[in-house]
Every structure is written in structure tokens, then in C-alpha cells.
């Protein structure tokens, strides 16, 4: 069921090629071509410099961190708490193009990156291989703001909740992105709780695996699916989406939740626009 790194990269390149279409669908701003004044460039594979740049941004340094094009940054150790990169508490904008950040095989267990009370934007980057109890790839908490713009989250695992993304008490916007081949006990792709607000625009959630909520698990919060697809996910129940809110706080606009196993949404009939 899980894609190889090469397959994930192919999906990622396709996402980048379709970025203009996604912008038209969602109204999201296109990435600027000009290098921001307040920015720092990180050499290919220089994880030490990347960590230092995030710490500096948290302290008021350059907020835009430019990663090398078509480069992989390999994480081998924990940077802070249970994360491979320093926790984001300030304003950080990670910008790449065909760039990957990956937890290497054999490294200790950690999420790739966490934003806690800060403002994090990730653009043009594939994040893979994370392994933690919550949010294998990315975690957003403590009134954080997270924007994922043309990002791929793949091959991440959570032993508890949120294989790719764990969102609690935060605002999350996912634009033109691909969440694929992640796994967890609940919320193989995404787990939403504690009044988190998650908007998925022009994106796909596919081939994720969980006990409940193969694609998405909504425990407490709000979910908007617009111009997006949740498909070919697998779970014991709620193959596409498990809704644990009543009344359901899920809005589906020009989006598809279909082809999931054994069902698309559960409890059946609780989500308008989702059948089976």
C-alpha cells in the first residue's frame, strides 16, 4: 500500500506543475519569485544551518528560510523535545522547490516539525519518514497558525493519532498539497482535535491507513474540504473520514470523499455530502 520515495516524488512534482491551477481554484496567492529581504539561504543538506535558522527566526531573525532546490535534508537526531527540527514558536517560512526533509531510517523516533503558538508556512517541500505518537510529519498546537502550500506529507507514522498531521488548538490551511501513505491508530492522514480549524483546498488525502479515520479523523474542531479529494484510504471504520462531532462540523464544497474502505464516512449519514 505504501509508495516508494520515487513514487512520492513523482506525485510531488505533479503538484508543483499544477500549482497555478490550484491558485485559480482556491484564490491562494502564488509564491513570489523575488527573494524576500528578510531571508536566509541554506546550503543543500546543511541540517545544522537549517536548525540554526529556525532558532534565529523564533528570536526575531530572518523569517524566510530558503532551502536548496531539488535537495534532500536528512534528519538523524532529535532537535527539541520529540521533533527533528527545532519547535517553531515565532514566524517561520520554509521555502523549497522539489526539496525534501526526511527522517532517515534508523534514526530515533520524532516528528519532523512542530509549530507551537507560532506561525509556520511550508512551501514546495516534501516531508517524509517521521515517526511519533502524534503527528508523524507535522504537529500544530497552542493557538498556532500553519499553512502548507504545495507540500507533500508522506510515509509518516503515528503510534496514536495523526499519521501525517496532528492539529490541536490551531488554524491549519492546506493548499495544493498531497497527503499520502501515512498511518496511525486514529487519523491515518490527519487528526483534528481541541477546536482546531482545518481547511483543505485543492488537495488530496489518499492511501492512508488507520484503525478509525483512514484519511481524516475529526475529534473536535472544524473541517472544510473544497476542490479536494479524500479517496483510497483504509480503516476499520471511517475509511475516508471519521466524524466525532455532533452536530458534524464538516463542510464539503466541490469535493469528493469516495472510494475508501470499508466506507467513506462514519457514523453513516452524519456528514452532508458524504455517503456510505
N, C-alpha and C positions, 0 to 999 in steps of 0.2 A: 504493500500500500504506500510506502514511503518513497518519495522521489530521491534520486541521487542529487548530489550537488550540481552536476552539469544540467540536469533537468530543471532544477530550481532556478539556475542562472538563465536558462532559456526563457522561462516564464518572466523573469525579472527584466530581461532585455525587451521582451514584448511589451511589458508595462511601460518602459521608458519611451518606446516608439509610439505608444498610444496616449502619451501624456497630454498632447494638445486636445485630443478628443475628450478626455476626462475633464479638462478645464472647461471645455464648452458645455459639458453636461452639468457640471456641478457649480460653475461660477467661481471656482477657486482660482486664485492668482497664479500665473505662471512663474516659474523660478527665474529670477533676474540673471541676466548674462554678465552684468558688471560685478566686479569683485567689491564686496562691501568695504567701507572704510574701516570699520571695527571688525577686523577679521585676522585669523592666523592660519597659515597653511601647514599641514602635517605631511611629512615625507612618507612615501609608501612603506607600510609595515611598521612604522615607528609608534608602537603602542605606548611607550614611555612618554613621548611627546604628546600623544593624544590624551592620556590621563592628566598630564600637567595642564593642558589647555582647558580641560573641563573644570579642574580645580580653580584655575585662574578666572574662568568665566563666572563661576559661583561667587568669586570675590569681587566682581565688578570689572574684570578684564575683558578682552575681546569676546563678544558673544557668539560670533560666527566662526565655526571651525571647519575649514575646507580640507577634505580628505582627498587623497590622490585618486585620479581616475583609473578605473579598471584594476584596482589594487585590493588585496586582502589583508586585513589587520587581525592577527591571530592572538587570542587571549588565552593565557596559560595559567593565570592565578587570580585570586580574589583581590579586588582593589579596595572595596569598602563593604563591610558587613557581609552580605551574600551576593554581591554584584561584581561582574568582571570589570566594569568601568566605574569611576567614582560616581556616587549618587549626585544627581542634578538637583540643586537647591536654588539656583539662580536662573538666569536666562541663557539657554544654550541652543544653538542652531547648528546641527551636524549636517553638512552638505557633501554629497558624493555624486559620482556618476559611474554606474557599473561597479560600485565599490561594495565590498563585503566586510562585515565584522563577525567573527566566528569564534566560538569556544572550541578549542581543539580537543580531539579525542584523548581521553586520559587525564584531562585537567580536572581539578576539584569541581564540585557542583556549584553553579552560580547562574543567576540571571545575567543577561548581557548588560542591561542598563535599567536603572530605576530613576524616576523623577518624583521627588517628594517635596511638595509645596513650591516647586519651581515651574519653569516654563520651558518645555523641550520641544524642538522641531527637528524631525529627521527627514531628510530628502535624498532620494536617489541611492539608497543603501539597502543591501540585503543583510539581514541579521539572522544568524543560524546557530544551531547547536547548543543553545542554552539549556540548563537543567537545574530546576529548583522546585521547592514545594509550591510556590505561587509565581506565576508569570515567568515561564521559561525563557522567553525572549525579552519582554519588556514589562515593567510594572509601573503604574501611575497611582499615586496616593497623596493624602494630606493636602487636598484642595489644589492639586497640580493641574497644569494645562499641558496636553500632549497633542501634537499634530504629526501624523505620519503621512508624508506626501511622496507618492511613487516609491513605496517601500515594499520589500518582501520580507515576511516573517515566516521562517520555515525550519522544519526538523528540530523544533524545540519541545521540551518535555517538562511538565509539572507533575509532581507526585500527588498533588492535591488539586489545585484549581488554576485554570488559565494557562493552557499549554503554550500559546504564543503571547497572550496579553492578559494581564490581570489589572482591572480598573476598579479602584475603590475611592470614593470621595474625590472625584476628579472629573475634568471635562476632556474628552478624547474625540478627536476628529481624524478619520481615516479616509484619505483621498487617493484614488487611482492606485490602490495597493493590492497586494496579493498575500493572503494568509493561508498557508498550505502545509500539510503533512506535519501537524503538531499533535500532541496528545496530552491528556490529563485525566484525572478521575472525573472531574466536572469541568465542562467548558474546554473541549479539546483545542478550539481556536481561541475563543475569547470568554472571559468570565467577568461579569459586571455586578458590582455589589455596592452597598452603602451609599446610595443616592448618586452614584456615578452617572454621567450623561455621555453616551457614546453615539456618534454619528458616523455611519459608514456610507461613503459617497463614491460611486463609480468604481467599486472594488469587488473582489471575490474572496469568499471564505470556502475552501474546498479541501477534501481529502484529509480532514482532521478526525481524530478518534477520541472518544471519551466514554465513561460509564453513562453519564447524562449530559445532554447538550453537546453533541459531537462537534457542531460548528460553533454555537454560541450558547452560553448559559446566563440568563438574566435572573439574578437572585434579588436584587433591589436596585432600582435606578430606572433609566430611560434608554430606549434604543430606537434609532432611526435608521432604516435601510432605504436608500434612494439610489436608483440606477445601478443596483448591485445584485450579486447572485450568491446565494448560500446553497451549495449543491455538492453531492457525492461525499457527504460526511457520514460518519457511522457512530452509533452509540447503542447502549442497551435500550434507552428510550430517549426521544427527542433527538433524532439523528441530525436534524438541521438546527433546531432551536428548542431549548427547554425554558419555559416561562414560569417563574416562581413568584410573579407579582399579580396582585388582584385588586382592582381590575388590571388587565395587562397594559403596560405602558410601552407598547411596541407600535411603531408607525412604519408601514411598508408602502413606499411610493415608487411605482415603476420599477419594482424589484422582484426577484424570483427566489423563493425558498422551495426547492424541488429536488427530486431525485436523491433524497437522503435515505439512510437505512437505520431502523426499520420504518421510520415515519419522518415527516418534515417538522412538525411542531407538536409539543406536548406540554400540558394537557390538551387533548384534541379540542378544537373549537374555541380556544381562549385568545387566539391571535387573529385579528381580522386581516384577511389577505393571505393567510397561510392555511393550507388544507392538508389533512392527513397526518 
